[in-house]
């Protein structure tokens, strides 16, 4: 994962000036809070977060559609009653 230098906020800076961290996040869309020189927290503007969620939902819908198509392709037409399944 590559992180642009301007998107990195040390945790001490974020703690001392949370408003500044929020402003930077609004400007960049996403920032990364580093703790002990490692990424620890991701901050994301709400509009960017909504876009991210939308993409994830679209991916999930695509995966479900692919599973349904695969199951339909392998359907032999045989059906089982509840008694057969449980029994």
HTML snippet that shows the backbone in 3Dmol.js (N, CA, C, O; Angstrom):
<script src="https://3Dmol.org/build/3Dmol-min.js"></script>
<div id="view" style="width:600px;height:400px;position:relative"></div>
<script>
const pdb = `
ATOM      1  N   UNK A   1       0.857  -1.176   0.000  1.00  0.00           N
ATOM      2  CA  UNK A   1       0.000   0.000   0.000  1.00  0.00           C
ATOM      3  C   UNK A   1       0.895   1.230   0.000  1.00  0.00           C
ATOM      4  O   UNK A   1       1.784   1.367   0.841  1.00  0.00           O
ATOM      5  N   UNK A   2       0.656   2.102  -0.934  1.00  0.00           N
ATOM      6  CA  UNK A   2       1.402   3.352  -0.985  1.00  0.00           C
ATOM      7  C   UNK A   2       0.524   4.471  -0.426  1.00  0.00           C
ATOM      8  O   UNK A   2      -0.652   4.595  -0.771  1.00  0.00           O
ATOM      9  N   UNK A   3       1.119   5.271   0.435  1.00  0.00           N
ATOM     10  CA  UNK A   3       0.410   6.388   1.060  1.00  0.00           C
ATOM     11  C   UNK A   3       1.177   7.659   0.734  1.00  0.00           C
ATOM     12  O   UNK A   3       2.383   7.740   0.965  1.00  0.00           O
ATOM     13  N   UNK A   4       0.481   8.642   0.200  1.00  0.00           N
ATOM     14  CA  UNK A   4       1.114   9.922  -0.105  1.00  0.00           C
ATOM     15  C   UNK A   4       1.535  10.604   1.195  1.00  0.00           C
ATOM     16  O   UNK A   4       0.803  10.587   2.184  1.00  0.00           O
ATOM     17  N   UNK A   5       2.702  11.193   1.178  1.00  0.00           N
ATOM     18  CA  UNK A   5       3.238  11.847   2.374  1.00  0.00           C
ATOM     19  C   UNK A   5       2.283  12.886   2.948  1.00  0.00           C
ATOM     20  O   UNK A   5       2.157  13.018   4.165  1.00  0.00           O
ATOM     21  N   UNK A   6       1.610  13.624   2.063  1.00  0.00           N
ATOM     22  CA  UNK A   6       0.713  14.682   2.563  1.00  0.00           C
ATOM     23  C   UNK A   6      -0.530  14.121   3.260  1.00  0.00           C
ATOM     24  O   UNK A   6      -1.229  14.847   3.966  1.00  0.00           O
ATOM     25  N   UNK A   7      -0.800  12.836   3.062  1.00  0.00           N
ATOM     26  CA  UNK A   7      -1.972  12.210   3.688  1.00  0.00           C
ATOM     27  C   UNK A   7      -1.652  11.598   5.051  1.00  0.00           C
ATOM     28  O   UNK A   7      -2.543  11.065   5.712  1.00  0.00           O
ATOM     29  N   UNK A   8      -0.394  11.668   5.476  1.00  0.00           N
ATOM     30  CA  UNK A   8       0.023  11.096   6.757  1.00  0.00           C
ATOM     31  C   UNK A   8      -0.085  12.150   7.856  1.00  0.00           C
ATOM     32  O   UNK A   8       0.388  13.278   7.713  1.00  0.00           O
ATOM     33  N   UNK A   9      -0.717  11.751   8.948  1.00  0.00           N
ATOM     34  CA  UNK A   9      -0.815  12.619  10.126  1.00  0.00           C
ATOM     35  C   UNK A   9      -0.318  11.809  11.321  1.00  0.00           C
ATOM     36  O   UNK A   9      -0.886  10.766  11.644  1.00  0.00           O
ATOM     37  N   UNK A  10       0.739  12.286  11.975  1.00  0.00           N
ATOM     38  CA  UNK A  10       1.183  11.588  13.186  1.00  0.00           C
ATOM     39  C   UNK A  10       0.100  11.654  14.264  1.00  0.00           C
ATOM     40  O   UNK A  10      -0.623  12.645  14.364  1.00  0.00           O
ATOM     41  N   UNK A  11      -0.006  10.614  15.056  1.00  0.00           N
ATOM     42  CA  UNK A  11      -1.066  10.560  16.061  1.00  0.00           C
ATOM     43  C   UNK A  11      -0.957  11.710  17.060  1.00  0.00           C
ATOM     44  O   UNK A  11      -1.974  12.203  17.549  1.00  0.00           O
ATOM     45  N   UNK A  12       0.256  12.136  17.363  1.00  0.00           N
ATOM     46  CA  UNK A  12       0.403  13.254  18.303  1.00  0.00           C
ATOM     47  C   UNK A  12      -0.192  14.538  17.722  1.00  0.00           C
ATOM     48  O   UNK A  12      -0.817  15.319  18.439  1.00  0.00           O
ATOM     49  N   UNK A  13       0.007  14.747  16.429  1.00  0.00           N
ATOM     50  CA  UNK A  13      -0.575  15.920  15.757  1.00  0.00           C
ATOM     51  C   UNK A  13      -2.090  15.820  15.718  1.00  0.00           C
ATOM     52  O   UNK A  13      -2.784  16.808  15.959  1.00  0.00           O
ATOM     53  N   UNK A  14      -2.610  14.629  15.416  1.00  0.00           N
ATOM     54  CA  UNK A  14      -4.056  14.429  15.364  1.00  0.00           C
ATOM     55  C   UNK A  14      -4.681  14.649  16.738  1.00  0.00           C
ATOM     56  O   UNK A  14      -5.781  15.192  16.845  1.00  0.00           O
ATOM     57  N   UNK A  15      -3.984  14.231  17.780  1.00  0.00           N
ATOM     58  CA  UNK A  15      -4.480  14.404  19.146  1.00  0.00           C
ATOM     59  C   UNK A  15      -4.471  15.869  19.552  1.00  0.00           C
ATOM     60  O   UNK A  15      -5.430  16.361  20.147  1.00  0.00           O
ATOM     61  N   UNK A  16      -3.389  16.563  19.232  1.00  0.00           N
ATOM     62  CA  UNK A  16      -3.260  17.971  19.618  1.00  0.00           C
ATOM     63  C   UNK A  16      -4.198  18.875  18.830  1.00  0.00           C
ATOM     64  O   UNK A  16      -4.726  19.852  19.363  1.00  0.00           O
ATOM     65  N   UNK A  17      -4.402  18.542  17.554  1.00  0.00           N
ATOM     66  CA  UNK A  17      -5.222  19.407  16.713  1.00  0.00           C
ATOM     67  C   UNK A  17      -6.142  18.564  15.832  1.00  0.00           C
ATOM     68  O   UNK A  17      -5.914  18.400  14.634  1.00  0.00           O
ATOM     69  N   UNK A  18      -7.180  18.040  16.465  1.00  0.00           N
ATOM     70  CA  UNK A  18      -8.117  17.189  15.737  1.00  0.00           C
ATOM     71  C   UNK A  18      -8.805  17.952  14.607  1.00  0.00           C
ATOM     72  O   UNK A  18      -9.042  17.392  13.537  1.00  0.00           O
ATOM     73  N   UNK A  19      -9.125  19.220  14.837  1.00  0.00           N
ATOM     74  CA  UNK A  19      -9.773  20.024  13.799  1.00  0.00           C
ATOM     75  C   UNK A  19      -8.881  20.135  12.569  1.00  0.00           C
ATOM     76  O   UNK A  19      -9.367  20.050  11.441  1.00  0.00           O
ATOM     77  N   UNK A  20      -7.599  20.320  12.773  1.00  0.00           N
ATOM     78  CA  UNK A  20      -6.667  20.403  11.656  1.00  0.00           C
ATOM     79  C   UNK A  20      -6.630  19.079  10.884  1.00  0.00           C
ATOM     80  O   UNK A  20      -6.592  19.072   9.653  1.00  0.00           O
ATOM     81  N   UNK A  21      -6.641  17.962  11.617  1.00  0.00           N
ATOM     82  CA  UNK A  21      -6.664  16.646  10.976  1.00  0.00           C
ATOM     83  C   UNK A  21      -7.941  16.468  10.167  1.00  0.00           C
ATOM     84  O   UNK A  21      -7.916  15.925   9.063  1.00  0.00           O
ATOM     85  N   UNK A  22      -9.051  16.926  10.720  1.00  0.00           N
ATOM     86  CA  UNK A  22     -10.331  16.835  10.000  1.00  0.00           C
ATOM     87  C   UNK A  22     -10.329  17.697   8.747  1.00  0.00           C
ATOM     88  O   UNK A  22     -10.810  17.276   7.695  1.00  0.00           O
ATOM     89  N   UNK A  23      -9.789  18.895   8.861  1.00  0.00           N
ATOM     90  CA  UNK A  23      -9.710  19.786   7.697  1.00  0.00           C
ATOM     91  C   UNK A  23      -8.854  19.172   6.594  1.00  0.00           C
ATOM     92  O   UNK A  23      -9.199  19.242   5.414  1.00  0.00           O
ATOM     93  N   UNK A  24      -7.743  18.575   6.988  1.00  0.00           N
ATOM     94  CA  UNK A  24      -6.864  17.923   6.015  1.00  0.00           C
ATOM     95  C   UNK A  24      -7.589  16.758   5.349  1.00  0.00           C
ATOM     96  O   UNK A  24      -7.458  16.542   4.145  1.00  0.00           O
ATOM     97  N   UNK A  25      -8.347  16.017   6.134  1.00  0.00           N
ATOM     98  CA  UNK A  25      -9.106  14.886   5.596  1.00  0.00           C
ATOM     99  C   UNK A  25     -10.163  15.377   4.612  1.00  0.00           C
ATOM    100  O   UNK A  25     -10.357  14.773   3.557  1.00  0.00           O
ATOM    101  N   UNK A  26     -10.847  16.466   4.948  1.00  0.00           N
ATOM    102  CA  UNK A  26     -11.846  17.042   4.029  1.00  0.00           C
ATOM    103  C   UNK A  26     -11.200  17.419   2.703  1.00  0.00           C
ATOM    104  O   UNK A  26     -11.773  17.190   1.638  1.00  0.00           O
ATOM    105  N   UNK A  27     -10.012  17.994   2.773  1.00  0.00           N
ATOM    106  CA  UNK A  27      -9.309  18.434   1.567  1.00  0.00           C
ATOM    107  C   UNK A  27      -8.834  17.252   0.720  1.00  0.00           C
ATOM    108  O   UNK A  27      -9.006  17.238  -0.499  1.00  0.00           O
ATOM    109  N   UNK A  28      -8.236  16.268   1.383  1.00  0.00           N
ATOM    110  CA  UNK A  28      -7.641  15.141   0.647  1.00  0.00           C
ATOM    111  C   UNK A  28      -8.613  13.990   0.392  1.00  0.00           C
ATOM    112  O   UNK A  28      -8.401  13.185  -0.514  1.00  0.00           O
ATOM    113  N   UNK A  29      -9.671  13.914   1.186  1.00  0.00           N
ATOM    114  CA  UNK A  29     -10.622  12.811   1.047  1.00  0.00           C
ATOM    115  C   UNK A  29     -10.330  11.683   2.009  1.00  0.00           C
ATOM    116  O   UNK A  29     -11.249  11.115   2.599  1.00  0.00           O
ATOM    117  N   UNK A  30      -9.046  11.346   2.177  1.00  0.00           N
ATOM    118  CA  UNK A  30      -8.625  10.289   3.085  1.00  0.00           C
ATOM    119  C   UNK A  30      -7.273  10.655   3.683  1.00  0.00           C
ATOM    120  O   UNK A  30      -6.375  11.123   2.983  1.00  0.00           O
ATOM    121  N   UNK A  31      -7.145  10.435   4.986  1.00  0.00           N
ATOM    122  CA  UNK A  31      -5.850  10.618   5.640  1.00  0.00           C
ATOM    123  C   UNK A  31      -5.557   9.385   6.492  1.00  0.00           C
ATOM    124  O   UNK A  31      -6.447   8.597   6.812  1.00  0.00           O
ATOM    125  N   UNK A  32      -4.285   9.246   6.846  1.00  0.00           N
ATOM    126  CA  UNK A  32      -3.840   8.087   7.610  1.00  0.00           C
ATOM    127  C   UNK A  32      -3.155   8.571   8.878  1.00  0.00           C
ATOM    128  O   UNK A  32      -2.189   9.332   8.826  1.00  0.00           O
ATOM    129  N   UNK A  33      -3.663   8.122  10.011  1.00  0.00           N
ATOM    130  CA  UNK A  33      -3.064   8.464  11.293  1.00  0.00           C
ATOM    131  C   UNK A  33      -1.994   7.406  11.575  1.00  0.00           C
ATOM    132  O   UNK A  33      -2.285   6.210  11.611  1.00  0.00           O
ATOM    133  N   UNK A  34      -0.762   7.859  11.772  1.00  0.00           N
ATOM    134  CA  UNK A  34       0.349   6.957  12.046  1.00  0.00           C
ATOM    135  C   UNK A  34       0.662   6.948  13.536  1.00  0.00           C
ATOM    136  O   UNK A  34       0.697   7.991  14.189  1.00  0.00           O
ATOM    137  N   UNK A  35       0.886   5.758  14.053  1.00  0.00           N
ATOM    138  CA  UNK A  35       1.303   5.576  15.439  1.00  0.00           C
ATOM    139  C   UNK A  35       2.560   4.715  15.410  1.00  0.00           C
ATOM    140  O   UNK A  35       2.559   3.637  14.815  1.00  0.00           O
ATOM    141  N   UNK A  36       3.617   5.175  16.040  1.00  0.00           N
ATOM    142  CA  UNK A  36       4.905   4.468  16.030  1.00  0.00           C
ATOM    143  C   UNK A  36       5.386   4.191  14.600  1.00  0.00           C
ATOM    144  O   UNK A  36       5.869   3.103  14.288  1.00  0.00           O
ATOM    145  N   UNK A  37       5.241   5.196  13.752  1.00  0.00           N
ATOM    146  CA  UNK A  37       5.694   5.145  12.354  1.00  0.00           C
ATOM    147  C   UNK A  37       4.993   4.092  11.499  1.00  0.00           C
ATOM    148  O   UNK A  37       5.534   3.641  10.490  1.00  0.00           O
ATOM    149  N   UNK A  38       3.791   3.705  11.908  1.00  0.00           N
ATOM    150  CA  UNK A  38       3.003   2.742  11.136  1.00  0.00           C
ATOM    151  C   UNK A  38       1.570   3.236  11.007  1.00  0.00           C
ATOM    152  O   UNK A  38       1.058   3.894  11.913  1.00  0.00           O
ATOM    153  N   UNK A  39       0.909   2.923   9.875  1.00  0.00           N
ATOM    154  CA  UNK A  39      -0.502   3.315   9.748  1.00  0.00           C
ATOM    155  C   UNK A  39      -1.340   2.622  10.822  1.00  0.00           C
ATOM    156  O   UNK A  39      -1.223   1.416  11.038  1.00  0.00           O
ATOM    157  N   UNK A  40      -2.182   3.401  11.485  1.00  0.00           N
ATOM    158  CA  UNK A  40      -2.988   2.860  12.577  1.00  0.00           C
ATOM    159  C   UNK A  40      -4.480   3.107  12.353  1.00  0.00           C
ATOM    160  O   UNK A  40      -5.311   2.250  12.654  1.00  0.00           O
ATOM    161  N   UNK A  41      -4.810   4.282  11.826  1.00  0.00           N
ATOM    162  CA  UNK A  41      -6.221   4.666  11.646  1.00  0.00           C
ATOM    163  C   UNK A  41      -6.365   5.371  10.301  1.00  0.00           C
ATOM    164  O   UNK A  41      -5.489   6.134   9.891  1.00  0.00           O
ATOM    165  N   UNK A  42      -7.468   5.110   9.627  1.00  0.00           N
ATOM    166  CA  UNK A  42      -7.788   5.814   8.391  1.00  0.00           C
ATOM    167  C   UNK A  42      -8.954   6.750   8.669  1.00  0.00           C
ATOM    168  O   UNK A  42      -9.970   6.340   9.231  1.00  0.00           O
ATOM    169  N   UNK A  43      -8.803   7.999   8.277  1.00  0.00           N
ATOM    170  CA  UNK A  43      -9.911   8.960   8.364  1.00  0.00           C
ATOM    171  C   UNK A  43     -10.378   9.252   6.951  1.00  0.00           C
ATOM    172  O   UNK A  43      -9.568   9.435   6.043  1.00  0.00           O
ATOM    173  N   UNK A  44     -11.705   9.293   6.770  1.00  0.00           N
ATOM    174  CA  UNK A  44     -12.252   9.458   5.437  1.00  0.00           C
ATOM    175  C   UNK A  44     -13.396  10.479   5.468  1.00  0.00           C
ATOM    176  O   UNK A  44     -14.243  10.459   6.361  1.00  0.00           O
ATOM    177  N   UNK A  45     -13.398  11.357   4.483  1.00  0.00           N
ATOM    178  CA  UNK A  45     -14.497  12.290   4.305  1.00  0.00           C
ATOM    179  C   UNK A  45     -15.775  11.500   4.062  1.00  0.00           C
ATOM    180  O   UNK A  45     -15.734  10.458   3.409  1.00  0.00           O
ATOM    181  N   UNK A  46     -16.903  11.971   4.571  1.00  0.00           N
ATOM    182  CA  UNK A  46     -18.161  11.207   4.490  1.00  0.00           C
ATOM    183  C   UNK A  46     -18.579  10.941   3.044  1.00  0.00           C
ATOM    184  O   UNK A  46     -19.100   9.865   2.750  1.00  0.00           O
ATOM    185  N   UNK A  47     -18.367  11.883   2.146  1.00  0.00           N
ATOM    186  CA  UNK A  47     -18.729  11.647   0.743  1.00  0.00           C
ATOM    187  C   UNK A  47     -17.871  10.541   0.134  1.00  0.00           C
ATOM    188  O   UNK A  47     -18.362   9.711  -0.630  1.00  0.00           O
ATOM    189  N   UNK A  48     -16.594  10.539   0.478  1.00  0.00           N
ATOM    190  CA  UNK A  48     -15.705   9.482  -0.011  1.00  0.00           C
ATOM    191  C   UNK A  48     -16.109   8.135   0.585  1.00  0.00           C
ATOM    192  O   UNK A  48     -16.078   7.110  -0.096  1.00  0.00           O
ATOM    193  N   UNK A  49     -16.485   8.148   1.856  1.00  0.00           N
ATOM    194  CA  UNK A  49     -16.931   6.924   2.520  1.00  0.00           C
ATOM    195  C   UNK A  49     -18.176   6.364   1.832  1.00  0.00           C
ATOM    196  O   UNK A  49     -18.272   5.156   1.614  1.00  0.00           O
ATOM    197  N   UNK A  50     -19.124   7.230   1.492  1.00  0.00           N
ATOM    198  CA  UNK A  50     -20.347   6.787   0.802  1.00  0.00           C
ATOM    199  C   UNK A  50     -20.002   6.164  -0.547  1.00  0.00           C
ATOM    200  O   UNK A  50     -20.586   5.150  -0.929  1.00  0.00           O
ATOM    201  N   UNK A  51     -19.055   6.764  -1.270  1.00  0.00           N
ATOM    202  CA  UNK A  51     -18.619   6.195  -2.547  1.00  0.00           C
ATOM    203  C   UNK A  51     -17.991   4.819  -2.333  1.00  0.00           C
ATOM    204  O   UNK A  51     -18.264   3.878  -3.078  1.00  0.00           O
ATOM    205  N   UNK A  52     -17.161   4.718  -1.322  1.00  0.00           N
ATOM    206  CA  UNK A  52     -16.501   3.462  -0.978  1.00  0.00           C
ATOM    207  C   UNK A  52     -17.543   2.389  -0.661  1.00  0.00           C
ATOM    208  O   UNK A  52     -17.442   1.268  -1.160  1.00  0.00           O
ATOM    209  N   UNK A  53     -18.528   2.714   0.149  1.00  0.00           N
ATOM    210  CA  UNK A  53     -19.591   1.776   0.502  1.00  0.00           C
ATOM    211  C   UNK A  53     -20.373   1.345  -0.737  1.00  0.00           C
ATOM    212  O   UNK A  53     -20.725   0.174  -0.881  1.00  0.00           O
ATOM    213  N   UNK A  54     -20.639   2.289  -1.622  1.00  0.00           N
ATOM    214  CA  UNK A  54     -21.380   1.985  -2.850  1.00  0.00           C
ATOM    215  C   UNK A  54     -20.611   0.988  -3.716  1.00  0.00           C
ATOM    216  O   UNK A  54     -21.199   0.057  -4.268  1.00  0.00           O
ATOM    217  N   UNK A  55     -19.313   1.181  -3.833  1.00  0.00           N
ATOM    218  CA  UNK A  55     -18.485   0.259  -4.617  1.00  0.00           C
ATOM    219  C   UNK A  55     -18.505  -1.133  -3.983  1.00  0.00           C
ATOM    220  O   UNK A  55     -18.633  -2.136  -4.686  1.00  0.00           O
ATOM    221  N   UNK A  56     -18.380  -1.191  -2.663  1.00  0.00           N
ATOM    222  CA  UNK A  56     -18.420  -2.485  -1.977  1.00  0.00           C
ATOM    223  C   UNK A  56     -19.755  -3.192  -2.184  1.00  0.00           C
ATOM    224  O   UNK A  56     -19.792  -4.401  -2.412  1.00  0.00           O
ATOM    225  N   UNK A  57     -20.845  -2.440  -2.106  1.00  0.00           N
ATOM    226  CA  UNK A  57     -22.168  -3.033  -2.325  1.00  0.00           C
ATOM    227  C   UNK A  57     -22.300  -3.549  -3.753  1.00  0.00           C
ATOM    228  O   UNK A  57     -22.846  -4.630  -3.972  1.00  0.00           O
ATOM    229  N   UNK A  58     -21.808  -2.786  -4.721  1.00  0.00           N
ATOM    230  CA  UNK A  58     -21.849  -3.230  -6.119  1.00  0.00           C
ATOM    231  C   UNK A  58     -21.053  -4.519  -6.309  1.00  0.00           C
ATOM    232  O   UNK A  58     -21.481  -5.421  -7.028  1.00  0.00           O
ATOM    233  N   UNK A  59     -19.888  -4.598  -5.659  1.00  0.00           N
ATOM    234  CA  UNK A  59     -19.072  -5.808  -5.756  1.00  0.00           C
ATOM    235  C   UNK A  59     -19.805  -6.995  -5.140  1.00  0.00           C
ATOM    236  O   UNK A  59     -19.776  -8.099  -5.684  1.00  0.00           O
ATOM    237  N   UNK A  60     -20.457  -6.768  -4.016  1.00  0.00           N
ATOM    238  CA  UNK A  60     -21.197  -7.842  -3.360  1.00  0.00           C
ATOM    239  C   UNK A  60     -22.345  -8.323  -4.242  1.00  0.00           C
ATOM    240  O   UNK A  60     -22.573  -9.526  -4.364  1.00  0.00           O
ATOM    241  N   UNK A  61     -23.068  -7.385  -4.858  1.00  0.00           N
ATOM    242  CA  UNK A  61     -24.177  -7.751  -5.741  1.00  0.00           C
ATOM    243  C   UNK A  61     -23.668  -8.554  -6.945  1.00  0.00           C
ATOM    244  O   UNK A  61     -24.317  -9.502  -7.386  1.00  0.00           O
ATOM    245  N   UNK A  62     -22.513  -8.168  -7.463  1.00  0.00           N
ATOM    246  CA  UNK A  62     -21.929  -8.893  -8.594  1.00  0.00           C
ATOM    247  C   UNK A  62     -21.557 -10.315  -8.201  1.00  0.00           C
ATOM    248  O   UNK A  62     -21.777 -11.254  -8.966  1.00  0.00           O
ATOM    249  N   UNK A  63     -20.990 -10.473  -7.003  1.00  0.00           N
ATOM    250  CA  UNK A  63     -20.623 -11.804  -6.524  1.00  0.00           C
ATOM    251  C   UNK A  63     -21.858 -12.675  -6.345  1.00  0.00           C
ATOM    252  O   UNK A  63     -21.842 -13.854  -6.699  1.00  0.00           O
ATOM    253  N   UNK A  64     -22.928 -12.107  -5.798  1.00  0.00           N
ATOM    254  CA  UNK A  64     -24.171 -12.855  -5.601  1.00  0.00           C
ATOM    255  C   UNK A  64     -24.757 -13.259  -6.955  1.00  0.00           C
ATOM    256  O   UNK A  64     -25.199 -14.394  -7.133  1.00  0.00           O
ATOM    257  N   UNK A  65     -24.757 -12.320  -7.906  1.00  0.00           N
ATOM    258  CA  UNK A  65     -25.286 -12.625  -9.238  1.00  0.00           C
ATOM    259  C   UNK A  65     -24.483 -13.750  -9.899  1.00  0.00           C
ATOM    260  O   UNK A  65     -25.055 -14.612 -10.565  1.00  0.00           O
ATOM    261  N   UNK A  66     -23.174 -13.742  -9.717  1.00  0.00           N
ATOM    262  CA  UNK A  66     -22.333 -14.804 -10.287  1.00  0.00           C
ATOM    263  C   UNK A  66     -22.641 -16.148  -9.639  1.00  0.00           C
ATOM    264  O   UNK A  66     -22.674 -17.169 -10.326  1.00  0.00           O
ATOM    265  N   UNK A  67     -22.867 -16.165  -8.331  1.00  0.00           N
ATOM    266  CA  UNK A  67     -23.213 -17.416  -7.644  1.00  0.00           C
ATOM    267  C   UNK A  67     -24.555 -17.949  -8.123  1.00  0.00           C
ATOM    268  O   UNK A  67     -24.705 -19.152  -8.335  1.00  0.00           O
ATOM    269  N   UNK A  68     -25.532 -17.066  -8.294  1.00  0.00           N
ATOM    270  CA  UNK A  68     -26.849 -17.482  -8.772  1.00  0.00           C
ATOM    271  C   UNK A  68     -26.731 -18.068 -10.179  1.00  0.00           C
ATOM    272  O   UNK A  68     -27.308 -19.115 -10.472  1.00  0.00           O
ATOM    273  N   UNK A  69     -25.982 -17.390 -11.045  1.00  0.00           N
ATOM    274  CA  UNK A  69     -25.799 -17.891 -12.416  1.00  0.00           C
ATOM    275  C   UNK A  69     -25.110 -19.256 -12.415  1.00  0.00           C
ATOM    276  O   UNK A  69     -25.480 -20.142 -13.185  1.00  0.00           O
ATOM    277  N   UNK A  70     -24.112 -19.421 -11.556  1.00  0.00           N
ATOM    278  CA  UNK A  70     -23.395 -20.698 -11.472  1.00  0.00           C
ATOM    279  C   UNK A  70     -24.321 -21.808 -10.998  1.00  0.00           C
ATOM    280  O   UNK A  70     -24.286 -22.922 -11.523  1.00  0.00           O
ATOM    281  N   UNK A  71     -25.141 -21.506 -10.016  1.00  0.00           N
ATOM    282  CA  UNK A  71     -26.070 -22.517  -9.501  1.00  0.00           C
ATOM    283  C   UNK A  71     -27.141 -22.869 -10.531  1.00  0.00           C
ATOM    284  O   UNK A  71     -27.530 -24.030 -10.661  1.00  0.00           O
ATOM    285  N   UNK A  72     -27.612 -21.859 -11.261  1.00  0.00           N
ATOM    286  CA  UNK A  72     -28.610 -22.129 -12.312  1.00  0.00           C
ATOM    287  C   UNK A  72     -28.009 -23.008 -13.401  1.00  0.00           C
ATOM    288  O   UNK A  72     -28.674 -23.905 -13.920  1.00  0.00           O
ATOM    289  N   UNK A  73     -26.762 -22.752 -13.742  1.00  0.00           N
ATOM    290  CA  UNK A  73     -26.100 -23.531 -14.797  1.00  0.00           C
ATOM    291  C   UNK A  73     -25.934 -24.992 -14.385  1.00  0.00           C
ATOM    292  O   UNK A  73     -25.980 -25.883 -15.233  1.00  0.00           O
ATOM    293  N   UNK A  74     -25.742 -25.244 -13.088  1.00  0.00           N
ATOM    294  CA  UNK A  74     -25.550 -26.605 -12.618  1.00  0.00           C
ATOM    295  C   UNK A  74     -26.815 -27.265 -12.101  1.00  0.00           C
ATOM    296  O   UNK A  74     -26.757 -28.356 -11.534  1.00  0.00           O
ATOM    297  N   UNK A  75     -27.966 -26.611 -12.290  1.00  0.00           N
ATOM    298  CA  UNK A  75     -29.239 -27.144 -11.787  1.00  0.00           C
ATOM    299  C   UNK A  75     -29.685 -28.321 -12.640  1.00  0.00           C
ATOM    300  O   UNK A  75     -29.854 -28.193 -13.852  1.00  0.00           O
ATOM    301  N   UNK A  76     -29.875 -29.484 -11.987  1.00  0.00           N
ATOM    302  CA  UNK A  76     -30.324 -30.664 -12.733  1.00  0.00           C
ATOM    303  C   UNK A  76     -31.841 -30.808 -12.712  1.00  0.00           C
ATOM    304  O   UNK A  76     -32.379 -31.755 -13.286  1.00  0.00           O
ATOM    305  N   UNK A  77     -32.535 -29.883 -12.061  1.00  0.00           N
ATOM    306  CA  UNK A  77     -33.994 -29.906 -12.041  1.00  0.00           C
ATOM    307  C   UNK A  77     -34.590 -30.732 -10.922  1.00  0.00           C
ATOM    308  O   UNK A  77     -35.794 -30.656 -10.680  1.00  0.00           O
ATOM    309  N   UNK A  78     -33.786 -31.512 -10.239  1.00  0.00           N
ATOM    310  CA  UNK A  78     -34.295 -32.358  -9.163  1.00  0.00           C
ATOM    311  C   UNK A  78     -34.559 -31.508  -7.923  1.00  0.00           C
ATOM    312  O   UNK A  78     -33.758 -30.650  -7.553  1.00  0.00           O
ATOM    313  N   UNK A  79     -35.714 -31.771  -7.286  1.00  0.00           N
ATOM    314  CA  UNK A  79     -36.087 -31.055  -6.075  1.00  0.00           C
ATOM    315  C   UNK A  79     -36.348 -32.050  -4.972  1.00  0.00           C
ATOM    316  O   UNK A  79     -36.721 -33.193  -5.236  1.00  0.00           O
ATOM    317  N   UNK A  80     -36.155 -31.624  -3.734  1.00  0.00           N
ATOM    318  CA  UNK A  80     -36.343 -32.507  -2.573  1.00  0.00           C
ATOM    319  C   UNK A  80     -37.377 -31.903  -1.646  1.00  0.00           C
ATOM    320  O   UNK A  80     -37.456 -30.686  -1.484  1.00  0.00           O
ATOM    321  N   UNK A  81     -38.180 -32.785  -1.034  1.00  0.00           N
ATOM    322  CA  UNK A  81     -39.154 -32.316  -0.055  1.00  0.00           C
ATOM    323  C   UNK A  81     -38.433 -32.097   1.269  1.00  0.00           C
ATOM    324  O   UNK A  81     -37.311 -32.568   1.454  1.00  0.00           O
ATOM    325  N   UNK A  82     -39.075 -31.384   2.189  1.00  0.00           N
ATOM    326  CA  UNK A  82     -38.492 -31.124   3.495  1.00  0.00           C
ATOM    327  C   UNK A  82     -38.262 -32.444   4.246  1.00  0.00           C
ATOM    328  O   UNK A  82     -37.255 -32.613   4.933  1.00  0.00           O
ATOM    329  N   UNK A  83     -39.206 -33.367   4.102  1.00  0.00           N
ATOM    330  CA  UNK A  83     -39.049 -34.669   4.756  1.00  0.00           C
ATOM    331  C   UNK A  83     -37.818 -35.411   4.260  1.00  0.00           C
ATOM    332  O   UNK A  83     -37.126 -36.060   5.045  1.00  0.00           O
ATOM    333  N   UNK A  84     -37.537 -35.322   2.957  1.00  0.00           N
ATOM    334  CA  UNK A  84     -36.355 -35.979   2.405  1.00  0.00           C
ATOM    335  C   UNK A  84     -35.078 -35.335   2.938  1.00  0.00           C
ATOM    336  O   UNK A  84     -34.092 -36.023   3.203  1.00  0.00           O
ATOM    337  N   UNK A  85     -35.102 -34.046   3.088  1.00  0.00           N
ATOM    338  CA  UNK A  85     -33.917 -33.335   3.562  1.00  0.00           C
ATOM    339  C   UNK A  85     -33.661 -33.647   5.033  1.00  0.00           C
ATOM    340  O   UNK A  85     -32.525 -33.918   5.421  1.00  0.00           O
ATOM    341  N   UNK A  86     -34.714 -33.612   5.856  1.00  0.00           N
ATOM    342  CA  UNK A  86     -34.587 -33.812   7.296  1.00  0.00           C
ATOM    343  C   UNK A  86     -34.413 -35.292   7.625  1.00  0.00           C
ATOM    344  O   UNK A  86     -33.599 -35.656   8.474  1.00  0.00           O
ATOM    345  N   UNK A  87     -35.185 -36.143   6.943  1.00  0.00           N
ATOM    346  CA  UNK A  87     -35.296 -37.548   7.247  1.00  0.00           C
ATOM    347  C   UNK A  87     -34.099 -38.344   7.159  1.00  0.00           C
ATOM    348  O   UNK A  87     -34.139 -39.549   7.408  1.00  0.00           O
TER     349      UNK A  87
END
`;
const viewer = $3Dmol.createViewer("view");
viewer.addModel(pdb, "pdb");
viewer.setStyle({}, {cartoon: {color: "spectrum"}});
viewer.zoomTo();
viewer.render();
</script>
